[in-house]
Amino acid sequence: MAAVGRAVANPHSTDLCVLEDRKMSKPGALDLASGLGGKIEKKEVLSAVEKYEKYHVCYGGDEEERKANYTDMVNKYYDLVTSFYEFGWGQSFHFAPRWKGESLQESIKRHEHFLALQLGLKQGQKVLDVGCGIGGPLREISRFSSTSITGLNNNEYQISRGTYLHALGASQELNRIAGVDKTCNFVKADFMKMPFSDNSFDAIYAIEATCHAPDALGCYKEIYRVLKPGQCFAAYEWCMTDSFDPNNQEHQKIKAEIELGDGLPDIRLTRQCLEALKLAGFEVSSVFLNFLQVIWENDLTVDSPIPWYLPLDKSHFSLSSFRLTALGRFITKNMVKALEFVRLAPEGSQRVQSFLEKAAEGLVEGGRKEIFTPMYFFLARKPHSGSAAEAL
Ligand SMILES: C[S@@+](CC[C@H](N)C(=O)[O-])C[C@H]1O[C@@H](n2cnc3c(N)ncnc32)[C@H](O)[C@@H]1O
């Protein structure tokens, strides 16, 4: 406390920086245990896990059920897994293409900067982050581009993580620490029915989030509605690629493992997303302005010098992303088992760890076989006037 007192007296002191760096760093084992279950009552965690698993094919569930109950399914998923995500990934919950010599964290930040660059973000613009998690990308992109970003998320627990450190009684704590609390905020709402007026935002992006939508067209139409005419929407989508064969049982198993381990109703093909964007009214085919391609789409895994799934691959070892490696996950598994045994983690915690392990296996296999991508990128534009969406 003495350190906090001194730091407050001098807001630029090293003490404050150390304290705040600690708040921004990855949580420890006890944070993992105490956050497990999110907004779900601790004694209800096991039954929430059972209900969540029942939505999925591996446990007899079906696609229509997941789509009809997407809010319950996705919110249960994020309540159960967010503390694991924070423990393993930090504050940004997404993959990235990676260059040789680049650390995982560097590649994640570059992937966020790439979106800002593609959207051509300019100082003072009003931007929407669709499905913002606990706000890691939002803070990075806002600082990188000097824009005001609203993070939209339907999971109350994640928003409370974005506002963190209740012990200090502060709201928007992570945004404050990052210095963006005056310009960025969070809104709890469903991206299928957004609480914003038409033509509100100068730019919109979504990072590995709209894959949770029960219907891509419905989601893209909402994004189209709230985007200003002439402005752009960019995203990284989770998709099955053209190499996916729906009649191949191994492919089906991989898809089902990813859906179970990642809270997804149904993973769409890249071309289905492209089609939905067009139907929503967006321009997505190549558009050139002064010989520069301003509108484009591509699977970014194709040109990644280091495979995006490497951090989860059993054959890979890294000290800097140790918690994601097979050994790190094995240690986490046993730690969660012990924490559950001594009742520091709720009953059901090991079950969450094991469906996340399934996800890791499915993702690595999906990546290796090139039947799945977490970074189908597109930069789409809402035309100035006359749109397909209006015609629908
Ligand atoms: C894999 S996380 C990605 C989070 C963030 N974009 C990042 O990269 O750190 C997907 C996010 O989408 C949010 N989400 C899923 N379905 C949603 C919905 N219907 N409306 C709003 N947010 C949703 C989840 O709560 C979660 O925060």
The ligand as an SDF file (V2000), in Angstrom:
LIG
                    3D

 27 29  0  0  0  0  0  0  0  0999 V2000
  -12.3940  -15.0320  -29.5520 C   0  0  0  0  0  0  0  0  0  0  0  0
  -13.1070  -13.6850  -28.7010 S   0  0  0  0  0  0  0  0  0  0  0  0
  -12.2050  -12.3810  -29.4960 C   0  0  0  0  0  0  0  0  0  0  0  0
  -12.1610  -11.1670  -28.6400 C   0  0  0  0  0  0  0  0  0  0  0  0
  -11.3710  -10.0010  -29.1720 C   0  0  0  0  0  0  0  0  0  0  0  0
  -11.7990   -9.6200  -30.5000 N   0  0  0  0  0  0  0  0  0  0  0  0
   -9.9000  -10.3020  -29.1320 C   0  0  0  0  0  0  0  0  0  0  0  0
   -9.3480  -10.5580  -30.2160 O   0  0  0  0  0  0  0  0  0  0  0  0
   -9.3160  -10.2650  -28.0530 O   0  0  0  0  0  0  0  0  0  0  0  0
  -14.7670  -13.4640  -29.3840 C   0  0  0  0  0  0  0  0  0  0  0  0
  -15.5610  -12.3650  -28.7050 C   0  0  0  0  0  0  0  0  0  0  0  0
  -16.8370  -12.2010  -29.3770 O   0  0  0  0  0  0  0  0  0  0  0  0
  -17.8150  -11.9200  -28.3800 C   0  0  0  0  0  0  0  0  0  0  0  0
  -19.1580  -12.2670  -28.9030 N   0  0  0  0  0  0  0  0  0  0  0  0
  -19.5810  -13.4860  -29.2810 C   0  0  0  0  0  0  0  0  0  0  0  0
  -20.8810  -13.4370  -29.6790 N   0  0  0  0  0  0  0  0  0  0  0  0
  -21.2650  -12.1380  -29.5380 C   0  0  0  0  0  0  0  0  0  0  0  0
  -22.4970  -11.4590  -29.8020 C   0  0  0  0  0  0  0  0  0  0  0  0
  -23.5840  -12.0920  -30.2620 N   0  0  0  0  0  0  0  0  0  0  0  0
  -22.5360  -10.1300  -29.5940 N   0  0  0  0  0  0  0  0  0  0  0  0
  -21.4480   -9.4610  -29.1310 C   0  0  0  0  0  0  0  0  0  0  0  0
  -20.2570  -10.0680  -28.8430 N   0  0  0  0  0  0  0  0  0  0  0  0
  -20.1700  -11.3950  -29.0570 C   0  0  0  0  0  0  0  0  0  0  0  0
  -17.4000  -12.8120  -27.2300 C   0  0  0  0  0  0  0  0  0  0  0  0
  -18.0560  -12.4740  -26.0240 O   0  0  0  0  0  0  0  0  0  0  0  0
  -15.8920  -12.5960  -27.2450 C   0  0  0  0  0  0  0  0  0  0  0  0
  -15.5950  -11.4460  -26.5450 O   0  0  0  0  0  0  0  0  0  0  0  0
  1  2  1  0
  2  3  1  0
  2 10  1  0
  3  4  1  0
  4  5  1  0
  5  6  1  0
  5  7  1  0
  7  8  2  0
  7  9  1  0
 10 11  1  0
 11 12  1  0
 11 26  1  0
 12 13  1  0
 13 14  1  0
 13 24  1  0
 14 15  1  0
 14 23  1  0
 15 16  2  0
 16 17  1  0
 17 18  1  0
 17 23  2  0
 18 19  1  0
 18 20  2  0
 20 21  1  0
 21 22  2  0
 22 23  1  0
 24 25  1  0
 24 26  1  0
 26 27  1  0
M  CHG  2   2   1   9  -1
M  END
$$$$
